[in-house]
Amino acid sequence: MKNQLKVLRAQRDWSQEVLSKKLGVSRQTINAIERDKYDPSLPLAFKIAHLFEMNIEEIFSYQDPN
Amino acid sequence: MSKLLSFGEISMKIQKIESTTIWKQQHLKRFIAGMVGYGFMMPLTIFIGKRIEAGILVQIVFALLPVIPFLLAMSAYLANMKTMDEMWRKVQADALIMTALITLAFSFSFGMLQVMGIVQTFSVFYLFPFMVVIWSVSFFYLIVKNKLL
């Protein structure tokens, strides 16, 4: 799964630390999501979408691993 | 004023440590206390337990004394796991699954070697330190593999 989290965060001039506090997760989790190393759960994905006032599919997009 | 500032700085540093580690302070303290208690009571129990002459019930109670601080440490570990965010909980769960599978493979292999009379008996006493080592290696492997820090 690909995401636009890093771009959206940069647009708002938020650090990973700031975003992690807003979402109630660790900074490492934000870092892992941004590098596509971890796919967030549906509740966290919704929380991210809600924070950025966007739809989930505008932030996350599915990519077939094959 | 400067004293207040230094307190503030200390508080900020603690907050920073908390945000960059996966252990919450109160759980870490309980875990360390439990493990120190376990480490302290185990040799004491073995040393004294082998020398006292008492009924079987007293011996059982005495032999199981180190289990109490051990359970305290494990309850702190579980309580801390509940406070982790979803990614760290997944990493912890993956490390525990790897530990369980490796321990299973090891105990099965050792059991087969025992049945064939190739190796002598293996005390289950060493299973816990064995699992701690395997868990640590698994956890470290997952962190490095996913570049989580």
Backbone of each chain as ProteinMPNN parsed JSONL, in Angstrom:
{"seq_chain_A": "MKNQLKVLRAQRDWSQEVLSKKLGVSRQTINAIERDKYDPSLPLAFKIAHLFEMNIEEIFSYQDPN", "coords_chain_A": {"N_chain_A": [[0.845, -1.195, 0.0], [0.563, 2.197, -0.843], [1.19, 5.559, 0.255], [0.353, 9.034, 0.971], [1.323, 10.326, 3.108], [3.749, 11.521, 3.992], [4.048, 13.705, 2.268], [1.708, 15.17, 2.795], [2.119, 15.757, 5.454], [4.408, 17.327, 5.288], [3.391, 19.493, 3.871], [1.898, 20.73, 5.783], [3.817, 21.468, 7.468], [4.555, 19.892, 9.634], [6.332, 18.018, 12.028], [7.461, 14.598, 12.303], [7.212, 13.89, 14.91], [5.303, 15.708, 15.896], [3.05, 14.98, 14.37], [2.76, 12.353, 15.236], [2.005, 12.734, 17.882], [-0.465, 13.996, 17.533], [-1.9, 11.918, 16.483], [-1.698, 10.002, 18.379], [0.161, 7.929, 18.382], [3.393, 6.258, 18.152], [6.46, 7.95, 17.164], [8.034, 6.358, 15.61], [6.185, 4.723, 14.398], [4.843, 6.456, 12.656], [6.979, 7.041, 10.981], [7.475, 4.485, 9.914], [5.071, 4.04, 8.531], [5.18, 6.086, 6.62], [7.348, 5.223, 5.099], [6.319, 3.053, 3.889], [6.609, 0.694, 5.275], [4.965, -0.244, 7.122], [1.577, -0.992, 7.258], [-1.135, 0.882, 8.259], [-3.774, 0.181, 10.675], [-7.33, -0.072, 9.993], [-8.889, 1.698, 11.709], [-6.816, 3.525, 12.429], [-6.076, 4.496, 9.937], [-8.429, 5.805, 9.223], [-8.414, 7.728, 11.196], [-6.185, 9.212, 10.469], [-7.043, 10.161, 7.977], [-9.201, 11.695, 8.825], [-7.896, 13.62, 10.34], [-6.447, 15.001, 8.385], [-8.526, 15.919, 6.97], [-9.544, 14.557, 4.708], [-10.473, 12.004, 2.271], [-9.995, 8.495, 2.835], [-9.02, 7.065, 0.599], [-7.778, 9.065, -0.797], [-5.46, 9.421, 0.488], [-4.328, 6.905, 0.997], [-3.378, 4.287, -1.191], [-4.054, 1.271, -2.873], [-1.711, -1.153, -3.907], [-1.05, -3.732, -6.069], [0.922, -6.348, -4.998], [1.99, -8.119, -6.826]], "CA_chain_A": [[0.0, 0.0, 0.0], [1.302, 3.46, -0.914], [0.455, 6.651, 0.916], [0.801, 10.42, 0.762], [1.463, 10.903, 4.451], [4.937, 12.384, 4.09], [3.754, 14.94, 1.514], [0.679, 15.907, 3.546], [2.752, 16.245, 6.684], [5.316, 18.404, 4.889], [2.552, 20.647, 3.479], [1.452, 21.4, 7.025], [5.032, 21.781, 8.219], [4.554, 19.139, 10.884], [7.378, 17.002, 12.155], [6.904, 13.259, 12.603], [6.893, 13.929, 16.346], [4.028, 16.445, 16.033], [1.983, 14.139, 13.815], [2.57, 11.173, 16.097], [1.241, 13.179, 19.064], [-1.84, 14.264, 17.098], [-2.57, 10.64, 16.203], [-1.584, 9.127, 19.55], [1.023, 6.765, 18.115], [4.804, 6.608, 18.3], [7.097, 8.567, 16.004], [8.52, 5.264, 14.761], [5.051, 4.228, 13.606], [4.673, 7.422, 11.549], [8.118, 6.825, 10.087], [7.266, 3.21, 9.214], [3.958, 4.209, 7.569], [5.67, 6.932, 5.52], [8.278, 4.454, 4.254], [5.571, 1.868, 3.426], [7.081, -0.495, 5.991], [3.86, -0.696, 7.96], [0.236, -0.551, 6.833], [-1.927, 1.138, 9.475], [-5.086, -0.472, 10.798], [-8.42, 0.748, 9.443], [-9.173, 2.852, 12.587], [-5.753, 4.54, 12.35], [-6.174, 5.106, 8.602], [-9.556, 6.745, 9.317], [-7.978, 8.832, 12.061], [-5.283, 10.023, 9.637], [-7.892, 10.835, 6.984], [-9.996, 12.7, 9.557], [-6.972, 14.699, 10.728], [-6.113, 15.783, 7.196], [-9.808, 16.286, 6.353], [-9.562, 13.964, 3.368], [-10.946, 10.625, 2.245], [-8.901, 7.516, 2.978], [-8.432, 6.711, -0.702], [-6.938, 10.174, -1.277], [-4.177, 9.316, 1.203], [-3.786, 5.549, 0.814], [-3.79, 3.604, -2.423], [-3.628, -0.129, -2.881], [-0.883, -1.573, -5.04], [-0.914, -5.189, -6.127], [2.34, -6.713, -4.852], [2.457, -8.869, -8.0]], "C_chain_A": [[0.886, 1.253, 0.0], [0.494, 4.542, -0.195], [1.117, 8.006, 0.699], [1.124, 11.115, 2.081], [2.629, 11.897, 4.557], [4.689, 13.739, 3.421], [2.771, 15.811, 2.296], [1.245, 16.513, 4.824], [3.656, 17.444, 6.373], [4.544, 19.671, 4.52], [2.104, 21.448, 4.7], [2.613, 21.772, 7.934], [5.047, 21.106, 9.602], [5.739, 18.164, 10.885], [6.696, 15.659, 12.41], [6.446, 13.206, 14.059], [5.523, 14.589, 16.574], [2.869, 15.58, 15.542], [1.7, 12.926, 14.707], [1.752, 11.529, 17.338], [-0.222, 13.423, 18.702], [-2.625, 12.968, 16.899], [-2.506, 9.655, 17.372], [-0.83, 7.843, 19.271], [2.482, 7.204, 18.271], [5.361, 7.224, 17.016], [7.585, 7.484, 15.026], [7.411, 4.711, 13.867], [4.795, 5.145, 12.412], [5.753, 7.201, 10.502], [7.927, 5.552, 9.252], [6.141, 3.309, 8.186], [4.446, 5.007, 6.353], [6.58, 6.166, 4.563], [7.641, 3.15, 3.733], [6.063, 0.573, 4.077], [5.986, -1.063, 6.88], [2.555, -0.122, 7.433], [-0.621, -0.336, 8.077], [-3.238, 0.356, 9.477], [-6.146, 0.456, 10.215], [-8.769, 1.93, 10.377], [-8.105, 3.942, 12.508], [-5.781, 5.248, 11.002], [-7.309, 6.142, 8.579], [-9.174, 7.981, 10.127], [-7.074, 9.798, 11.278], [-6.098, 10.835, 8.635], [-8.693, 11.964, 7.633], [-9.126, 13.902, 9.917], [-6.649, 15.611, 9.548], [-7.357, 16.235, 6.417], [-9.879, 15.818, 4.894], [-10.206, 12.579, 3.449], [-9.747, 9.675, 2.325], [-8.21, 7.247, 1.645], [-7.607, 7.844, -1.327], [-5.549, 10.103, -0.637], [-3.508, 7.956, 0.943], [-4.278, 4.958, -0.505], [-3.212, 2.193, -2.425], [-2.789, -0.415, -4.113], [-0.72, -3.076, -4.981], [0.569, -5.549, -6.013], [2.892, -7.509, -6.024], [2.501, -7.958, -9.217]], "O_chain_A": [[1.846, 1.341, 0.765], [-0.726, 4.442, -0.061], [2.277, 8.1, 0.299], [1.189, 12.342, 2.151], [2.495, 12.972, 5.141], [5.074, 14.783, 3.947], [2.967, 17.017, 2.443], [0.895, 17.626, 5.217], [3.664, 18.438, 7.099], [4.983, 20.783, 4.816], [1.953, 22.669, 4.649], [2.423, 22.317, 9.022], [5.494, 21.685, 10.591], [6.083, 17.574, 9.86], [5.5, 15.602, 12.697], [5.445, 12.574, 14.395], [4.7, 14.092, 17.342], [1.841, 15.463, 16.209], [0.55, 12.534, 14.901], [0.918, 10.745, 17.792], [-1.117, 13.091, 19.479], [-3.837, 12.916, 17.112], [-3.166, 8.616, 17.363], [-1.132, 6.796, 19.844], [2.763, 8.382, 18.495], [4.809, 7.044, 15.931], [7.557, 7.658, 13.808], [7.657, 4.289, 12.737], [4.56, 4.677, 11.297], [5.483, 7.176, 9.302], [8.181, 5.541, 8.047], [6.235, 2.737, 7.1], [4.163, 4.651, 5.209], [6.585, 6.427, 3.36], [8.327, 2.271, 3.211], [5.945, -0.507, 3.498], [6.062, -2.206, 7.332], [2.441, 1.08, 7.193], [-0.815, -1.262, 8.863], [-3.737, -0.068, 8.435], [-5.883, 1.634, 9.973], [-8.932, 3.051, 9.896], [-8.423, 5.131, 12.517], [-5.541, 6.453, 10.924], [-7.168, 7.216, 7.993], [-9.548, 9.108, 9.801], [-7.18, 11.017, 11.405], [-5.878, 12.034, 8.462], [-8.843, 13.044, 7.062], [-9.558, 15.05, 9.814], [-6.586, 16.832, 9.69], [-7.254, 16.848, 5.354], [-10.223, 16.578, 3.988], [-10.452, 12.052, 4.534], [-8.634, 10.022, 1.929], [-6.983, 7.206, 1.564], [-6.837, 7.62, -2.261], [-4.585, 10.661, -1.162], [-2.303, 7.87, 0.704], [-5.441, 5.112, -0.879], [-2.066, 1.956, -2.04], [-3.111, 0.021, -5.218], [-0.301, -3.626, -3.962], [1.38, -5.112, -6.829], [4.106, -7.58, -6.213], [2.868, -8.4, -10.306]]}, "seq_chain_B": "MSKLLSFGEISMKIQKIESTTIWKQQHLKRFIAGMVGYGFMMPLTIFIGKRIEAGILVQIVFALLPVIPFLLAMSAYLANMKTMDEMWRKVQADALIMTALITLAFSFSFGMLQVMGIVQTFSVFYLFPFMVVIWSVSFFYLIVKNKLL", "coords_chain_B": {"N_chain_B": [[13.861, 30.491, 39.791], [15.559, 29.532, 37.783], [15.839, 27.011, 38.781], [13.28, 25.997, 38.495], [13.174, 25.95, 35.744], [15.092, 24.034, 35.158], [13.856, 21.798, 36.185], [11.751, 21.702, 34.432], [13.127, 21.168, 32.099], [14.127, 18.659, 32.68], [11.73, 17.249, 32.878], [10.854, 17.49, 30.249], [12.815, 16.023, 28.974], [12.329, 13.492, 30.008], [9.798, 13.067, 28.933], [10.525, 13.015, 26.259], [12.137, 10.767, 26.186], [10.21, 8.885, 26.831], [8.582, 9.074, 24.586], [10.2, 8.097, 22.623], [10.786, 5.545, 23.288], [9.481, 2.231, 23.865], [8.572, 1.618, 26.284], [6.58, 2.358, 29.059], [7.06, 4.498, 31.813], [6.072, 3.692, 34.468], [5.498, 1.006, 34.103], [7.933, -0.004, 33.293], [9.473, 0.364, 35.585], [8.18, -1.426, 37.333], [8.633, -3.789, 35.953], [11.44, -3.995, 35.976], [11.837, -4.104, 38.756], [10.557, -6.529, 39.307], [12.131, -8.357, 37.811], [14.633, -8.016, 38.963], [14.041, -8.834, 41.546], [13.398, -11.481, 40.984], [15.863, -12.408, 39.981], [17.363, -12.103, 42.286], [16.076, -13.697, 44.179], [16.13, -16.279, 43.14], [18.827, -17.597, 43.198], [19.045, -17.515, 45.944], [16.885, -19.031, 46.863], [17.562, -21.511, 45.745], [19.994, -21.993, 47.041], [19.333, -21.934, 49.838], [17.057, -23.541, 49.859], [17.929, -26.137, 49.254], [19.108, -26.836, 51.548], [17.417, -26.685, 53.742], [15.4, -28.551, 55.949], [12.346, -29.637, 55.656], [8.744, -30.122, 55.456], [7.127, -31.471, 52.483], [5.293, -29.673, 51.45], [6.138, -27.153, 52.375], [8.574, -27.072, 51.11], [7.769, -27.004, 48.451], [6.425, -24.529, 48.348], [8.57, -22.867, 48.988], [10.284, -23.393, 46.851], [8.861, -22.284, 44.795], [8.933, -19.592, 45.262], [10.541, -17.619, 43.762], [8.929, -17.347, 41.577], [6.955, -15.539, 42.116], [7.993, -12.726, 42.008], [8.7, -12.96, 39.346], [6.24, -13.283, 38.028], [5.211, -10.8, 38.588], [6.903, -9.195, 37.038], [6.202, -10.167, 34.494], [3.515, -9.425, 34.403], [3.805, -6.691, 34.319], [5.042, -6.453, 31.857], [2.991, -7.329, 30.151], [1.032, -5.406, 30.748], [2.329, -3.173, 29.805], [2.459, -3.787, 27.129], [-0.147, -3.445, 26.378], [-0.332, -0.716, 26.363], [1.142, 0.054, 24.252], [1.458, 1.36, 20.883], [-0.276, 0.369, 17.819], [1.594, -0.605, 15.886], [3.947, -1.263, 17.315], [2.889, -3.167, 18.99], [2.326, -5.129, 17.18], [4.901, -5.771, 16.315], [5.944, -6.763, 18.709], [4.232, -8.956, 19.057], [4.891, -10.451, 16.773], [7.553, -11.048, 17.384], [7.163, -12.635, 19.645], [5.765, -14.767, 18.504], [7.729, -15.793, 16.787], [9.579, -16.556, 18.728], [8.109, -18.541, 20.076], [7.813, -20.473, 18.027], [10.491, -21.128, 17.404], [11.339, -22.108, 19.879], [9.648, -24.278, 20.079], [10.525, -25.834, 17.893], [13.125, -26.279, 18.749], [12.731, -27.671, 21.222], [11.371, -29.909, 20.324], [13.269, -31.06, 18.579], [15.328, -31.537, 20.403], [14.027, -33.287, 22.082], [13.693, -35.494, 20.377], [16.363, -36.208, 19.975], [16.935, -36.952, 22.544], [15.26, -39.156, 22.918], [16.47, -40.904, 21.178], [18.724, -41.32, 22.548], [20.97, -39.805, 22.186], [21.603, -37.357, 23.321], [21.815, -36.043, 26.697], [19.45, -35.447, 29.409], [17.542, -32.388, 29.336], [17.181, -29.636, 31.334], [14.134, -28.069, 32.174], [14.351, -25.758, 33.464], [16.14, -24.106, 32.203], [14.739, -23.163, 30.109], [13.346, -20.709, 30.195], [15.462, -18.614, 30.281], [16.507, -19.291, 27.771], [14.347, -18.738, 26.069], [14.152, -15.999, 26.476], [16.51, -15.067, 25.335], [16.094, -15.851, 22.659], [13.782, -14.37, 22.103], [14.811, -11.754, 22.365], [16.681, -11.669, 20.276], [14.951, -12.092, 18.106], [13.285, -9.839, 18.293], [15.152, -7.761, 17.94], [16.006, -8.404, 15.376], [13.629, -7.937, 13.892], [13.349, -5.188, 14.254], [15.672, -4.191, 13.031], [15.355, -5.248, 10.448], [13.023, -3.951, 9.531], [13.812, -1.382, 9.839], [13.119, 0.273, 12.118], [13.929, 2.057, 14.112]], "CA_chain_B": [[13.377, 30.431, 38.406], [16.421, 28.622, 37.03], [15.576, 25.665, 39.274], [12.042, 25.578, 37.839], [13.514, 25.674, 34.347], [15.806, 22.764, 35.081], [12.829, 20.764, 36.375], [11.032, 21.632, 33.146], [14.003, 20.494, 31.126], [14.14, 17.225, 33.036], [10.421, 16.707, 32.502], [10.816, 17.375, 28.783], [13.694, 14.921, 28.581], [11.609, 12.249, 30.334], [8.748, 12.929, 27.921], [11.168, 12.652, 25.004], [12.536, 9.358, 26.332], [8.981, 8.084, 26.765], [8.033, 9.057, 23.229], [11.09, 7.373, 21.714], [10.908, 4.148, 23.69], [8.18, 1.566, 23.881], [8.245, 1.309, 27.673], [6.049, 3.425, 29.897], [7.869, 4.549, 33.047], [5.569, 2.914, 35.611], [5.602, -0.416, 33.781], [9.36, -0.338, 33.258], [9.911, 0.246, 36.986], [7.621, -2.683, 37.855], [9.3, -4.893, 35.268], [12.81, -4.09, 36.507], [11.717, -4.573, 40.147], [10.216, -7.95, 39.248], [13.26, -9.146, 37.319], [15.687, -7.949, 40.0], [13.55, -9.718, 42.61], [13.532, -12.846, 40.462], [17.295, -12.709, 39.945], [17.863, -12.148, 43.661], [15.458, -14.79, 44.933], [16.413, -17.598, 42.582], [19.98, -18.261, 43.832], [18.775, -17.622, 47.382], [15.987, -20.177, 47.023], [18.312, -22.745, 45.443], [21.006, -22.167, 48.094], [18.697, -22.275, 51.12], [16.082, -24.613, 49.647], [18.559, -27.458, 49.262], [19.666, -27.089, 52.874], [16.399, -26.778, 54.797], [14.685, -29.822, 56.061], [10.947, -29.337, 55.999], [7.765, -30.944, 54.744], [7.076, -31.279, 51.032], [4.506, -28.474, 51.157], [7.025, -25.998, 52.611], [9.581, -27.105, 50.043], [7.116, -26.549, 47.199], [6.216, -23.079, 48.488], [9.899, -22.243, 48.942], [10.816, -23.53, 45.486], [8.107, -21.42, 43.868], [9.033, -18.173, 45.665], [10.989, -16.713, 42.689], [7.88, -17.198, 40.556], [6.141, -14.351, 42.453], [8.503, -11.535, 41.302], [8.678, -13.222, 37.899], [4.882, -12.966, 37.562], [5.11, -9.33, 38.674], [7.581, -8.67, 35.841], [5.418, -10.529, 33.314], [2.288, -8.609, 34.388], [4.231, -5.354, 33.862], [5.285, -6.589, 30.407], [1.682, -7.387, 29.484], [0.386, -4.093, 30.917], [3.013, -2.243, 28.899], [2.092, -4.151, 25.763], [-1.47, -2.858, 26.113], [-0.204, 0.738, 26.163], [1.887, 0.32, 23.009], [0.606, 1.615, 19.716], [-0.539, -0.86, 17.06], [2.755, -1.148, 15.183], [4.841, -1.898, 18.291], [2.211, -4.363, 19.479], [2.498, -6.137, 16.122], [6.309, -6.209, 16.368], [6.057, -7.613, 19.903], [3.521, -10.211, 18.787], [5.706, -11.2, 15.81], [8.729, -11.56, 18.112], [6.686, -13.723, 20.509], [5.448, -15.917, 17.64], [9.024, -16.355, 16.365], [10.137, -17.217, 19.912], [7.344, -19.768, 20.316], [8.116, -21.448, 16.979], [11.889, -21.581, 17.557], [11.377, -22.936, 21.092], [8.956, -25.523, 19.716], [11.438, -26.608, 17.039], [14.258, -26.69, 19.581], [12.332, -28.689, 22.2], [11.037, -31.118, 19.567], [14.54, -31.644, 18.126], [16.038, -32.043, 21.578], [13.268, -34.454, 22.529], [14.014, -36.604, 19.479], [17.74, -36.616, 20.279], [16.865, -37.616, 23.845], [14.639, -40.473, 22.699], [17.467, -41.748, 20.513], [19.835, -41.512, 23.481], [22.168, -39.087, 21.71], [21.925, -36.302, 24.312], [21.282, -36.254, 28.035], [18.235, -34.66, 29.674], [17.652, -30.922, 29.335], [16.322, -29.117, 32.389], [13.218, -26.998, 31.732], [14.809, -24.57, 34.187], [16.868, -23.242, 31.255], [13.841, -22.783, 29.015], [13.044, -19.273, 30.278], [16.558, -17.815, 29.706], [16.606, -19.617, 26.348], [13.295, -17.988, 25.372], [14.478, -14.56, 26.563], [17.544, -14.816, 24.322], [15.462, -15.969, 21.337], [12.885, -13.224, 21.941], [15.643, -10.559, 22.155], [17.238, -11.744, 18.906], [13.823, -11.909, 17.176], [12.861, -8.434, 18.38], [16.215, -6.971, 17.319], [15.955, -8.722, 13.945], [12.473, -7.247, 13.309], [13.627, -3.745, 14.263], [16.684, -3.917, 12.0], [14.786, -5.586, 9.14], [12.059, -2.915, 9.135], [14.443, -0.074, 10.12], [12.098, 0.95, 12.923], [14.433, 3.093, 15.032]], "C_chain_B": [[14.201, 29.425, 37.592], [16.192, 27.172, 37.462], [14.314, 25.096, 38.614], [12.312, 25.165, 36.391], [14.202, 24.316, 34.22], [14.836, 21.589, 35.296], [12.06, 20.549, 35.069], [11.831, 20.888, 32.101], [14.039, 18.987, 31.38], [12.841, 16.563, 32.593], [10.325, 16.489, 30.992], [11.654, 16.196, 28.304], [13.014, 13.585, 28.845], [10.53, 11.987, 29.288], [9.331, 12.464, 26.587], [11.592, 11.177, 25.039], [11.315, 8.469, 26.175], [8.459, 7.973, 25.336], [8.923, 8.289, 22.264], [11.316, 5.937, 22.144], [9.507, 3.545, 23.75], [7.775, 1.186, 25.289], [7.685, 2.537, 28.364], [6.763, 3.318, 31.238], [7.38, 3.611, 34.155], [5.678, 1.414, 35.37], [7.054, -0.874, 33.781], [9.893, -0.535, 34.679], [9.442, -1.077, 37.577], [8.323, -3.896, 37.246], [10.705, -5.101, 35.833], [12.783, -4.632, 37.943], [11.439, -6.079, 40.181], [11.399, -8.807, 38.83], [14.426, -9.145, 38.309], [15.316, -8.885, 41.151], [13.71, -11.175, 42.235], [15.003, -13.291, 40.484], [17.896, -12.86, 41.328], [17.331, -13.391, 44.393], [15.83, -16.177, 44.418], [17.642, -18.26, 43.203], [19.765, -18.469, 45.329], [17.906, -18.855, 47.664], [16.73, -21.491, 46.794], [19.293, -23.051, 46.58], [20.368, -22.635, 49.408], [17.789, -23.496, 50.973], [16.676, -26.011, 49.712], [19.053, -27.847, 50.66], [18.61, -27.236, 53.966], [15.717, -28.146, 54.776], [13.274, -29.524, 56.551], [10.035, -30.258, 55.2], [7.721, -30.589, 53.264], [6.333, -29.993, 50.646], [5.35, -27.206, 51.295], [8.072, -25.926, 51.498], [9.007, -26.61, 48.711], [6.943, -25.035, 47.223], [7.54, -22.345, 48.342], [10.464, -22.259, 47.518], [10.127, -22.574, 44.513], [8.176, -19.93, 44.22], [9.52, -17.244, 44.542], [9.932, -16.479, 41.61], [7.06, -15.927, 40.82], [6.696, -13.074, 41.795], [8.526, -11.711, 39.792], [7.301, -12.877, 37.32], [4.622, -11.463, 37.591], [5.718, -8.694, 37.42], [6.759, -8.959, 34.582], [4.122, -9.706, 33.227], [2.613, -7.186, 33.929], [4.46, -5.356, 32.354], [3.963, -6.571, 29.641], [0.959, -6.041, 29.563], [1.003, -3.075, 29.967], [2.627, -2.508, 27.448], [0.743, -3.534, 25.384], [-1.385, -1.36, 25.832], [0.536, 1.081, 24.866], [0.931, 0.663, 21.87], [0.574, 0.363, 18.844], [0.689, -1.457, 16.382], [3.686, -1.886, 16.145], [4.22, -3.173, 18.851], [2.381, -5.505, 18.453], [3.926, -6.678, 16.141], [6.517, -7.152, 17.554], [5.413, -8.976, 19.657], [4.32, -11.072, 17.811], [6.914, -11.835, 16.5], [8.328, -12.738, 19.01], [6.35, -14.976, 19.698], [6.74, -16.601, 17.181], [9.656, -17.137, 17.512], [9.44, -18.56, 20.162], [7.715, -20.847, 19.301], [9.535, -22.01, 17.111], [12.012, -22.493, 18.78], [10.733, -24.291, 20.833], [9.881, -26.421, 18.898], [12.614, -27.141, 17.855], [13.862, -27.828, 20.52], [11.976, -30.01, 21.507], [12.308, -31.84, 19.115], [15.278, -32.277, 19.29], [15.349, -33.307, 22.101], [13.587, -35.688, 21.691], [15.422, -37.141, 19.763], [17.807, -37.376, 21.604], [16.329, -39.033, 23.703], [15.648, -41.436, 22.08], [18.69, -41.974, 21.396], [21.108, -40.812, 23.067], [22.591, -38.009, 22.71], [21.277, -36.654, 25.658], [20.047, -35.368, 28.234], [18.535, -33.16, 29.697], [16.668, -30.385, 30.365], [15.427, -27.988, 31.856], [13.52, -25.682, 32.448], [15.473, -23.568, 33.231], [15.984, -22.75, 30.102], [13.556, -21.278, 29.004], [14.203, -18.409, 29.754], [16.736, -18.058, 28.209], [15.601, -18.778, 25.554], [13.562, -16.487, 25.39], [15.497, -14.198, 25.493], [16.923, -14.845, 22.923], [14.544, -14.771, 21.075], [13.694, -11.954, 21.628], [16.189, -10.518, 20.739], [16.128, -11.488, 17.882], [13.393, -10.444, 17.112], [13.867, -7.521, 17.671], [16.204, -7.166, 15.799], [14.811, -7.948, 13.262], [12.702, -5.739, 13.229], [14.605, -3.387, 13.146], [16.096, -4.144, 10.599], [13.858, -4.482, 8.637], [12.566, -1.495, 9.371], [13.51, 0.793, 10.974], [12.637, 2.033, 13.857], [15.184, 4.187, 14.293]], "O_chain_B": [[13.672, 28.605, 36.842], [16.32, 26.239, 36.67], [14.256, 23.927, 38.23], [11.765, 24.185, 35.886], [13.928, 23.55, 33.295], [14.972, 20.533, 34.677], [11.764, 19.427, 34.659], [11.299, 20.093, 31.327], [13.99, 18.169, 30.461], [12.842, 15.475, 32.017], [9.806, 15.479, 30.516], [11.281, 15.474, 27.38], [13.098, 12.662, 28.035], [10.358, 10.864, 28.815], [8.74, 11.647, 25.88], [11.431, 10.444, 24.064], [11.355, 7.445, 25.493], [7.96, 6.926, 24.923], [8.464, 7.871, 21.201], [11.976, 5.18, 21.431], [8.499, 4.249, 23.694], [6.763, 0.515, 25.489], [8.248, 3.627, 28.265], [7.035, 2.225, 31.737], [8.158, 2.836, 34.712], [5.918, 0.641, 36.298], [7.369, -1.984, 34.211], [10.655, -1.463, 34.949], [10.209, -1.771, 38.244], [8.574, -4.893, 37.923], [11.11, -6.225, 36.129], [13.582, -5.494, 38.309], [12.018, -6.808, 40.986], [11.648, -9.859, 39.419], [15.118, -10.151, 38.469], [16.155, -9.626, 41.664], [14.106, -12.003, 43.056], [15.335, -14.385, 40.939], [18.824, -13.643, 41.529], [18.065, -14.045, 45.134], [15.842, -17.141, 45.183], [17.533, -19.382, 43.697], [20.228, -19.451, 45.91], [18.173, -19.617, 48.593], [16.559, -22.455, 47.541], [19.415, -24.192, 47.025], [20.814, -23.613, 50.01], [17.754, -24.368, 51.841], [16.025, -26.954, 50.163], [19.37, -29.006, 50.927], [18.873, -27.845, 55.003], [15.508, -28.769, 53.735], [13.058, -29.202, 57.719], [10.489, -31.06, 54.383], [8.216, -29.541, 52.848], [6.676, -29.321, 49.673], [5.291, -26.308, 50.455], [8.405, -24.845, 51.014], [9.669, -25.9, 47.954], [7.266, -24.344, 46.257], [7.623, -21.327, 47.656], [11.04, -21.277, 47.049], [10.726, -22.116, 43.539], [7.551, -19.104, 43.554], [8.956, -16.162, 44.38], [10.029, -15.533, 40.829], [6.536, -15.311, 39.891], [5.953, -12.393, 41.088], [8.39, -10.743, 39.043], [7.203, -12.259, 36.259], [3.914, -10.922, 36.741], [5.141, -7.787, 36.822], [6.633, -8.101, 33.708], [3.682, -9.336, 32.139], [1.815, -6.549, 33.241], [4.12, -4.398, 31.66], [3.829, -5.894, 28.622], [0.355, -5.589, 28.59], [0.31, -2.231, 29.4], [2.488, -1.585, 26.646], [0.517, -3.155, 24.235], [-2.245, -0.797, 25.155], [0.558, 2.235, 24.436], [-0.246, 0.304, 21.895], [1.309, -0.593, 19.095], [0.82, -2.679, 16.307], [4.158, -2.983, 15.847], [4.923, -4.138, 19.15], [2.552, -6.67, 18.813], [4.145, -7.881, 16.003], [7.167, -8.191, 17.435], [5.976, -10.015, 20.003], [4.421, -12.285, 17.995], [7.258, -12.989, 16.247], [9.064, -13.719, 19.12], [6.611, -16.097, 20.133], [6.838, -17.828, 17.185], [10.195, -18.227, 17.317], [10.088, -19.573, 20.422], [7.909, -22.005, 19.67], [9.755, -23.211, 16.952], [12.694, -23.517, 18.734], [11.214, -25.321, 21.308], [10.006, -27.615, 19.172], [13.043, -28.283, 17.686], [14.567, -28.834, 20.609], [12.244, -31.09, 22.034], [12.423, -33.059, 19.243], [15.787, -33.394, 19.193], [16.006, -34.266, 22.507], [13.732, -36.789, 22.221], [15.648, -38.35, 19.79], [18.603, -38.299, 21.776], [16.862, -39.979, 24.282], [15.681, -42.621, 22.411], [19.59, -42.732, 21.033], [22.197, -41.161, 23.524], [23.782, -37.776, 22.919], [20.335, -37.443, 25.737], [19.653, -34.631, 27.331], [19.639, -32.735, 30.035], [15.467, -30.645, 30.283], [15.898, -27.075, 31.179], [13.003, -24.628, 32.078], [15.383, -22.354, 33.42], [16.44, -22.009, 29.231], [13.528, -20.65, 27.946], [13.988, -17.562, 28.887], [17.077, -17.139, 27.465], [15.932, -18.191, 24.524], [13.239, -15.784, 24.432], [15.38, -13.169, 24.828], [17.194, -13.97, 22.1], [14.526, -14.224, 19.973], [13.325, -11.177, 20.748], [16.167, -9.478, 20.08], [16.331, -10.761, 16.909], [13.17, -9.887, 16.037], [13.49, -6.632, 16.907], [16.371, -6.213, 15.038], [15.0, -7.376, 12.188], [12.303, -5.091, 12.261], [14.405, -2.418, 12.414], [16.307, -3.344, 9.688], [13.898, -4.117, 7.462], [11.847, -0.524, 9.136], [13.16, 1.909, 10.589], [11.86, 2.853, 14.348], [15.671, 5.13, 14.916]]}, "name": "protein", "num_of_chains": 2, "seq": "MKNQLKVLRAQRDWSQEVLSKKLGVSRQTINAIERDKYDPSLPLAFKIAHLFEMNIEEIFSYQDPNMSKLLSFGEISMKIQKIESTTIWKQQHLKRFIAGMVGYGFMMPLTIFIGKRIEAGILVQIVFALLPVIPFLLAMSAYLANMKTMDEMWRKVQADALIMTALITLAFSFSFGMLQVMGIVQTFSVFYLFPFMVVIWSVSFFYLIVKNKLL"}
